[in-house]
Amino acid sequence: MRLQNWFIRNLDDIQREVIIESIEKNIIVQGAAGSGKTNLAIHRALQAKGKGSYAIVIMTVALRRMIAYGMKELGLDNERIAYDWAWQHRGFDLIGDVYCVKQGTVRVQPSPIYLVNGNVVRKFEKANRETGSFGLDFADWVDARFYNAWGRRSSWFKEVVMDNQFSITNSKYCLVPSGTLYKPCESIIDYLVVDEAQDFNVTDYRNRFIPKVSKSISLLGDSNQKMISTGSSIKELRNSFPNYKPFDLKYNYRLPKAIAKVAQKIAQPEIDLLTNNMKNGGDSDFPTYPKPTIKKCQTRADEIKWIANKIQNETLDDVAILVQNDADVQEVVKLLAKNGITEVQTHYRTGKEIPFHTINTLDFSNNDLPCILDYYAAKGSEFDHVFVPFANEGHVGRRHDFFVACTRASHSLYISYSGVRTSYLEDINNQDVVEFK
């Protein structure tokens, strides 16, 4: 994912209206895929800087890393982001992998621990609740030796200066599977920004969000990207909170018109993604950009082989392969490896597989490694080249889910299937795609 392109620095007139609106005012922003909602969420947080406590709340874990990049670009504390479960139960998760010191073969030392985020390593030592600013939790299942060392949300740490040479290749250190360092959230936040607001419902806002906000709340979302069945449309939110000032983003900056022609037919009801399309200054139709490709294969393995060949033969970078669920993600990772692509970035839950329950190797700044995600985790992201395999009838989930996957592409879109093609494509114009059967 080309984060430098994803992050908007030059705002259009309507986007500017959003960020000059007083941060003391509650707002609701509606915008289609590629309209810059997540960018505006970050800019809205910037308005709160220096005026009180602020936080950005999102539904998905994967989106945190993209938002953290944008917050860092604007000089914000990029740890003031929480995905929903953490927001409810612990606070703000720190980005990175947790390491500890081994103590023999069956134990680990409770202190110190290390947080590794790329080339940045931070050191933390055990503290009590009064002096510790950080807690340790586990995202999922964890081996008994780790639980015995710290418990769950019962051990506290303080950050100290790095005074030793740490290396993840040094055998004295070991990864804490699913370990998560976090900062507890304040009981009351002055300014709250919620991205992908449609995935929460009116009751969530009334019972869980608004009572924790002392000054203002900013909601940004798109009804066509509602992937949580219990969520509320933007219209429902506006009707329920009529005093929140509404904004409607007008322009689409991500989708080329060549892809928008197909994507708008997937949405239901059909939406207009062409009239206000500003991708490449409005010059983004075929032949400037390629038509989406739809490929019929014999088996699922053939689909991934075709994808691997495209990536390798055309030396594609900034690639995403988006699938319906975690099982599909694992299958794609294994099939890519059989076809010579062994290094990828991904996020998925492994169920009962040991030693992990959650795998997270996402580094959206690395455009060389294909990104393998489920539709849900891909929300808010964009990639030059998007492959959507296994697009069989009955397998791609709800129409909104499939729409989200197909609207992540900023240059080219490839859809493949090996059974009966999903009916979500039945309304597309055959002249708008290149199809191979």
N, C-alpha and C positions, 0 to 999 in steps of 0.2 A: 504494500500500500504506500503510495507516494504521499507521505504525510505533509510534505511541503506544498503539494498541490491541493490536498484536501483542506488545509487550513486557510480560510479566507482572510485576506488582509485588506482588500479594497471592497468596501461594502456598497451595495446599491442603495437607492433612496429608501426603499421600504425596510431593508435590513437596518439602515441607519436610524429610521424612526423607532425601531425596537430598542436600540441601545442608547438612544438619547432620552427615552421615556424614563422618568424618575424611578430609581431603584426602590423608592418607598411605595410605589404603586404595584398592585397585583396585575399580572397580565396573562393572557392565553394566546399563544402563537400557533397558527396552523400553517403547514407548508409541506408540499409534496416532496418525494424523494429527490435529493440533490439540491434542495432550496437553501441549505445552509443552517438548518435548525440547530444542530449540535454546535456549530461554530458560534451561533448567537447565544447559546446557553453559556458558553465560556465567556463571551463578551459581557453577558449579564452579570456573571460572577465578578468580573473585573470592576463593574460599577460599584459593587459592594465592598471592594477592597478598601480598608482603612476606615470604614464606617461601622463595622461590627463583624460578628461572626457570620460566615457564609458556608454553604455546602451545595454541591451538585449531587443529586440522587438519580440513579439510573436503574434499569431493571436487570441488565446483563453484566457479567464479569468482564467479557472481552472488550466492551466499549470503554472500560476504564483506561486502558493504555493509550487509546487514541485521544481521549479527553485530557489525560495527563500531559501528553505532548503539547496540545494547544494551550493548556494552562501555563506550562513552562515557558512557551513562546511569549506570553503576555505578562510574565513575571509574577504569576500567582502560585500559591502553595498547591502543588499538584497532588498532594495527599488529602485534599479536602473533597474527595470524591467517594461516594459509597454506593454499592449496588444494594438492592432492596433488602435482601436477607440480612446483610451486615448492618445496614442502617437500623434495622429493628433490634438486632441482638448484640452488636458489639461496637460498631462505629466505623472508623475509616481505616481500611486495610492498607498497609504499606505494600508497594509493588516490589516484588523480588522473591527469591528463594531463600529459605531459612536453613542455615547449617549449624551444626554443633560439634563438640569435641567428643570423640569416642572414649569410652572408659572400659577397656577390655573388649570382649566379643559380644556381651549381652547387655551392656549398659551404656548410657551416655552421660556426660557431665551436664548438670543443669545450668552451668554458667561458665564461660560466656557463650553467647550465640551470635551469629553473623547473618546479615541480610545482604544478599548478592543480587544486584540489578545491573546486568551487563558488566562493565568494568568498574562499577562503583560498589565498594564494600563498606558496610557500616557495622560497628561492633556494639553489643548491648550486654550489660551485666545485670545479674539478679538484684532486685530491690524489693522493698515492701510496698504495700498499696499506697502509702502516704508519699513515698519518694519516687515511685515508678510511674512513668508517663506512658508506657507501652505494655500491652498485654499479648499473650501468645495463645493462639487458638489453632484448631485443626479443621480444615475444610471438609474432611470426610473421615473415613476409617484411618486409624494409625496404630502401628505396632505397640505392644504393651510397654516396651522400654521407653518410648517417647512419652506415652501417657503417664507412666510412673515418675518420670523426671519432672513433669510440669503440670499434670492435670489438664483440664480444659477451662480456659478463661479464669484460671485461679493463680497463675504466676505472673509477676510483674517485673518489668525491666526498666533500666535507665540507659540512655545512649552515652557511650564513652568514646574517647579518642582512640583511634586505631593505633596500637603500639606494637603490632607484630605483623609479620608477613603472612598473609592468608592466601591460600590457593585451593581451589576446589579439587585439584589433582593430588593434593597432599593426603595420604591415607589416614592421617590423624583426624581429619574432618569427615563428617558424613551429612548428607542431605536429610532434612526432616520432612518426610513425605507429607504433603498437604499442609505443612506448617505455615501459619499466617501471623505476622506481627501486625498489630493494629493500635490505633489511638482511640480511646473511648470518645464517643460523641457527647457534646454538651446536651443537657436536658432540654434547653431551648436554643434554637438557632435564630439569629436575626433575619437573615435572608436565605431563602431556599429556592434553588433552581431544579426543576424536574425535567429531564430530557426523556423523550419517548413517553410523553404524558398519557397517551391513549392506552398504555398497557396497565395503568392503574384505574380504579373506578371511583365514582363519586364518594362511595362509603370510605374507601381508603383515604381520600383527601380529608374528609370531614373528621374521621376518627384517628388517623395515624399521622397525617402531615400537618394540617392547619393548626392543631393544638400545640405543635412543637415550634411554631414560627411566631416570632414576636413582631416582625415588621412587614415583610412582604414575601410573596411566593410567585414564582414565574414558571408557567407551564408551557412546554413546547412539544408539539407532536403532529401526527398525521393519521387520520382515521383509517386510511387505506393500508397502513402498516401495523394495524392492531393484531398482534400475534398471541395475546393472552385473551382467552375467551371471556374472562371475567372483567376485562377492561371496559372503558367507556369511550365513546367517540368524542371528538372535539366538540361537536354540536351539543352532546349531552353535558359536557363539562361547562360549556358556555351558558347553557340554559340553567344549570344548577348554581353557577356563580356569576350572575348577571352583572355584578359590580367590577368584575375583572375586565380590564380593557382588552378588546380583541385586536389581533393583527393577523393579516393574511399575506404570507409571502407569495410573491408573484412569479418569480423566475426560477427556472431549473438550470443548474450549472453543471450537473454531472452527466446526465444521459445524452448521448448523441441522438439526434432525431431518428437515425437509422434504427436504434434500439427502442426509442420512445414509441414508435409506431406499433411495435409489438407489445411493449409493456402496458400501454394504455388499454389494450384489448384484454389483457389478463385481469386487470382491476375490475371489480364489480361493486357498484355500477361503474361503467367505463368512464375514465377521466381524460382530460385534455392535457397531454404532456408535450404538445407541439407548439401551440400558439405563443407561449412565453418561454420558449427554449432558447437559452443563451449560451449553450455549450459551443465553444470555439467562436464566440461572437455571433452565433446563430447559423454558422456554416458547418453543420454537422450531419447532414444527410448523406446517403450514398450518392456518389462514390467517394466523397471525402472520408467517410467512415464506412466500414464494412457492414453489410446486412448481417443480422443474427443467423447463425448456422444451427440447423436441426439435423441430428444424425441418428439413424436407425442402426442398432447393432444387434448381434445375435445373443450375446450374454453380457452380464454386468462386467465381467472381466475384460471383454472386448471393448466396452466403453472406456475403461480406465487405460487400456493399452492405447486406444486412439488418442486419448487426452495426453498421455505420456509422450507419444510420438509427436503430437503438435507442439508441446512445450520444448522438446529436445530438438526437433528438426527446424523449428522456426525461432529457436533461442528466445522464447518468450520469457519476460520477467514481469514482476508485479502481477502474479497470477493467483486467483482464488478458485478453489473447487468447493462448491457449496452443496450440501446434501441435507436430507431431512432429519436425521437423528444421529446420536453418538455411535450407534452400531455401524451406520453407514460411514462415518468418519474413520473408524478403525479399519473397516474393510478397504477404504480408499488408500489409507496409509500403507497397508500391507501389499495391495496390488501395485501401487506405485513403486514400492521397493523391488518387486519382482520385475518391473520394467525399467529398472536402472535409476529411479529417482529415490534416493535413500534419505536425503535431508529435506525436511519440511518443517513448517511451523504450524502448530495446531492447538486446539483446546477441546477436550472431551472428558467425560466421566466413564470409567472403565467398569462400573458395576462391582462385581465381586472379585475382579482380577487383582492379584497381589503382585507387587507391593503397593501400588497406588490405587486410589479411587478417582483422582483427578489428574489429568495430564495438561499442563499449560506451558507450551514452548513459544508462545506468541511474541514476536518482535516485529511490529508493523513497519519499523523503519528498514527492515531487511527485505529489499525487493527481489533478491535472487532466489529466495526459498519460497516455493508454493505454499499458500496458506489454506489449510483444510479446516473447514468449520461447518457446523450445522447452520441452517437458515437463521435460527434465533440468535446465535452468537455473532452472526455477521451484521446484525442491525447497526446502522450508523456508519458502516465502513464503505469504502469504494476501492476498486482495483481496476487496472487497465483491462485485464482479460479475465472474464468470469466463465467458468464451466459449471453447468448444472446437470450432472449425470443422474441416472436412475429416475428419469421423469416419466414414470409409468403411472397409468391411471390407478388411483387408490393408494399411491405411495408417497406423494409429495405433500401430504398434509392439506391444510386449508388453503383456499385461494390466496388469502392475504400472505401466507407464508411463502408461497411460490412467487408472488409478486415482489416481496422483499428480496428474495434471492436474485431475481432477474434484473432488479434495479440497482444492484451493486456495481454494475459494469460501466466504466467511463470510456471504453474504446471498443471492445468486442465482446460478444456474448455467444456462448456455445451451449446448446441444450442437446442431451442425448438420452436415449431410452432403449430398452431391449425387450419390452413387452408391448402392451397397448399404450400408445401415447396418451398422456394426460389430456383430459377434456378441457383443461384450462387454456389450451392452445387452439381450440376449435374455431374461435372467432377471428383468428389472425388472417390477414390477407397473404395468400401464398406468394404474391409478388414482393412482399416485404422481407422474405427470408430466403436463405439458400438451404435446400433440403436434400439430404442424401438418404436413400432407402436401400 
